[in-house]
Amino acid sequence: MTGTPRKIIGVIGGSGIQGILGAPAKRSHKVATPWGSPSGPIEEGEVGGVTVLFLARHGPGHTIPPHRVNYRANVDALRSLGADAIVTVSSVGSLREELAPGTFVLPSQFIDFTKNRPTTFYDGGRVYHVSLADPFCPDLSRHAVAVGRELGTPFAEGKTYVCVEGPRFSTRAESAFFRGFADIIGMTLVPEVTLARERGLCYSCLAMVTDYDVWADRPVETKEILSVMRANSEKMGSILSRLLPRLATAPDCTCARALADAGV
């Protein structure tokens, strides 16, 4: 192990997993950052004796579309409250026949096809070029894989997530193109993952496949996605309830030192 044990874990996701904190939450934080306000109040509670900070990515009632999420404020707010790591839950489309709706995926790489989002905290002054050769924390991934297997809900590993701007879904031509180099498609991974690295935070994305992307000749329907999300929320809640307490250990990774050799 390297470093000091994690004490506070941030969780970003949808309302379907908010129940992991119990009701009511221990505290609710309204945080201001140099980049504006996060998506909503950050709820604080405990899971297995570990302090957890929960933030609904799309705001209360899911009112913020993916291209309008204030990702910089979200990540910075969690860090300012003491988070040592961020675990996110994301709904994605499948670009592979074998990754059927209901499958849980642990991506190891991503490709950025977003267009208009600020992707760094360092827009001027000191310049940093952080390494994202391996964008996800290996320590978080190791724990997530173990928990998935224990609960009989294994993660498909080693997959590539292509992140698009949204909020629209792909055309058939785009979907066929993305299949050439990615396995799942979503709208929220970037720039969360890059900002977490710039803040020296461990970061992991627990992805839930809700549909086949349009390459499969079945147009994506929102009601289909919501139905699969509801079915998977209980399973993901069980995973998080077992995973989060395990993360209160000394991390076996170098995420905290991301800026050490990245400055110009």
QUIPE-V31360 format. One record per backbone hydrogen bond with DSSP energy under -0.5 kcal/mol. CO is the residue of the C=O (numbers start at 1). NH is the residue of the N-H. If there is no record, write none. Layout:
co | nh
CO | NH
CO | NH
//
This chain:
co | nh
4 | 251
7 | 51
8 | 84
8 | 85
9 | 53
10 | 87
11 | 55
12 | 89
13 | 57
14 | 17
15 | 18
17 | 20
18 | 21
19 | 22
27 | 44
29 | 31
29 | 42
31 | 38
33 | 36
36 | 33
41 | 43
42 | 29
43 | 54
44 | 26
44 | 27
45 | 52
47 | 50
50 | 47
51 | 9
52 | 45
52 | 54
53 | 11
54 | 43
55 | 13
55 | 57
56 | 59
58 | 63
58 | 64
59 | 62
63 | 65
65 | 68
65 | 69
66 | 69
69 | 71
70 | 74
71 | 75
72 | 76
73 | 77
74 | 78
75 | 79
76 | 80
77 | 81
78 | 83
79 | 82
84 | 202
85 | 10
86 | 204
87 | 12
88 | 206
90 | 208
92 | 210
92 | 211
93 | 185
94 | 213
96 | 99
98 | 100
100 | 103
103 | 209
104 | 156
105 | 107
105 | 207
106 | 158
106 | 159
109 | 161
111 | 113
111 | 163
113 | 165
121 | 123
124 | 126
127 | 264
128 | 130
132 | 135
137 | 141
138 | 142
139 | 143
140 | 144
141 | 145
142 | 146
143 | 147
144 | 148
145 | 149
146 | 150
147 | 151
148 | 153
149 | 152
154 | 104
155 | 157
156 | 106
159 | 108
159 | 109
160 | 162
160 | 183
160 | 184
161 | 111
161 | 163
162 | 164
162 | 186
163 | 113
171 | 175
172 | 176
173 | 177
174 | 178
175 | 179
177 | 180
178 | 181
178 | 182
183 | 95
184 | 162
185 | 93
186 | 164
188 | 192
189 | 193
191 | 195
192 | 196
193 | 197
194 | 198
195 | 199
196 | 201
197 | 200
202 | 86
203 | 137
204 | 88
204 | 206
205 | 207
206 | 90
207 | 105
207 | 209
208 | 92
208 | 210
209 | 102
211 | 94
213 | 216
214 | 217
221 | 224
221 | 225
222 | 226
223 | 227
224 | 228
225 | 229
226 | 230
227 | 231
228 | 232
229 | 233
230 | 234
232 | 236
233 | 237
234 | 238
235 | 239
236 | 240
237 | 241
238 | 242
239 | 243
240 | 244
242 | 246
243 | 246
243 | 247
244 | 247
245 | 248
247 | 249
249 | 6
249 | 251
251 | 2
251 | 253
254 | 257
255 | 258
257 | 260
259 | 262
259 | 263
262 | 129
//
